[in-house]
């Protein structure tokens, strides 16, 4: 798509102060996955307390504040990160350091994350619910 590598594993892993390597990438990837799991729990709480349901549409809507907060933090990382801008290039607010396509990809991927979490939560909360706005037929 004409963007620079957008991976969050390396920037997160090198926040430990270690130089870029496979190990720092693995550390960053684990941190990112753990944050994603924690966010999914936060989404579930919002589905229970605010939306009173979990489907793909509330999930995609809940992703909007998630996108804003996460991507504003991306712009602040160079102020906190010991290795940015060298040897790890800063990504910028909303990944704007990548390209316009990078910004679009980040927005789309976070909305997809929210939609998936909402759809899966809808299935668990309402076992007869398929997650896409239809009901499963019982034979």
C-alpha positions in Angstrom: 0.0 0.0 0.0 3.0 2.3 -0.3 3.6 2.7 3.5 6.5 2.1 5.7 6.4 -0.9 8.1 3.7 -0.1 10.7 4.4 -2.9 13.2 3.9 -1.9 16.8 6.0 -4.8 18.1 9.4 -3.1 17.6 8.5 0.3 19.1 6.9 -1.4 22.1 9.7 -3.9 22.6 12.4 -1.3 22.3 10.7 0.8 25.0 12.6 -1.6 27.4 15.8 0.2 26.3 17.0 -2.9 24.3 18.2 -2.4 20.7 16.0 -3.6 17.9 16.1 -7.4 17.5 13.9 -10.4 17.2 13.6 -10.5 20.9 12.5 -6.9 21.3 9.9 -7.5 18.5 8.6 -10.6 20.4 8.4 -8.6 23.6 6.5 -5.8 21.9 4.2 -8.2 20.2 3.3 -9.9 23.5 2.7 -6.5 25.1 0.5 -5.5 22.2 -1.6 -8.7 22.3 -2.0 -8.3 26.1 -3.2 -4.8 25.6 -5.6 -6.0 23.0 -7.0 -8.6 25.4 -7.4 -6.0 28.1 -9.2 -3.7 25.6 -11.5 -6.6 24.7 -12.5 -6.9 28.4 -13.1 -3.1 28.5 -15.2 -3.3 25.4 -17.3 -6.2 27.0 -17.8 -4.0 30.1 -19.1 -1.2 27.8 -21.4 -3.6 26.0 -22.9 -4.7 29.3 -23.1 -1.2 31.0 -23.7 1.2 28.1 -24.9 -0.6 24.9 -26.6 -3.5 26.8 -25.7 -5.7 23.9 -22.7 -6.9 21.9 -22.9 -6.9 18.2 -20.6 -5.7 15.5 -22.1 -2.3 15.2 -21.7 -1.3 18.9 -18.2 -2.8 18.7 -17.3 -0.6 15.7 -18.7 2.5 17.5 -16.8 1.7 20.7 -13.6 1.6 18.6 -13.9 5.3 17.8 -12.7 6.6 21.2 -10.2 3.7 21.3 -8.8 4.9 18.0 -8.5 8.5 19.2 -6.8 7.6 22.4 -4.4 5.0 21.0 -3.3 7.1 18.1 -2.8 10.3 20.1 -0.5 8.2 22.3 1.4 7.1 19.2 2.3 10.8 18.7 3.5 11.0 22.3 5.7 7.9 22.2 8.9 9.8 20.9 8.8 11.9 24.1 8.8 8.8 26.3 10.8 6.4 24.2 14.6 6.1 24.7 15.4 4.9 21.2 13.2 7.2 19.0 13.8 8.7 16.5 17.0 6.6 16.2 17.2 3.7 15.5 13.4 3.2 15.6 11.5 5.7 13.4 8.5 7.4 15.0 5.2 6.5 13.6 3.4 9.8 14.3 -0.1 10.6 15.4 -2.6 8.3 13.7 0.5 6.7 12.0 0.8 9.8 9.9 4.5 9.2 9.6 3.7 6.3 7.3 1.5 7.8 4.6 -2.2 8.6 4.1 -2.8 4.9 3.4 -1.2 4.2 6.8 -3.7 6.5 8.5 -6.6 4.8 6.7 -5.3 1.3 7.5 -5.0 2.2 11.2 -8.5 3.5 11.3 -9.9 0.6 9.5 -8.0 -2.0 11.5 -9.2 -0.6 14.8 -12.9 -0.5 13.6 -12.5 -4.1 12.5 -11.1 -5.0 15.9 -14.1 -3.4 17.6 -16.6 -5.1 15.2 -15.0 -8.5 15.8 -15.0 -8.1 19.6 -18.6 -6.9 19.5 -19.7 -9.8 17.3 -17.9 -12.4 19.4 -19.3 -10.9 22.6 -22.8 -11.0 21.1 -22.4 -14.7 20.4 -21.3 -15.4 24.0 -23.9 -13.2 25.6 -26.8 -14.4 23.4 -26.0 -18.0 22.3 -28.7 -17.9 19.6 -27.1 -14.8 18.1 -24.8 -15.1 15.1 -23.2 -11.7 15.6 -24.2 -10.0 12.3 -27.7 -8.9 13.2 -29.4 -12.2 12.4 -30.6 -15.1 14.5 -29.6 -18.7 14.2 -32.4 -21.0 13.2 -33.0 -23.9 15.6 -33.8 -27.2 14.0 
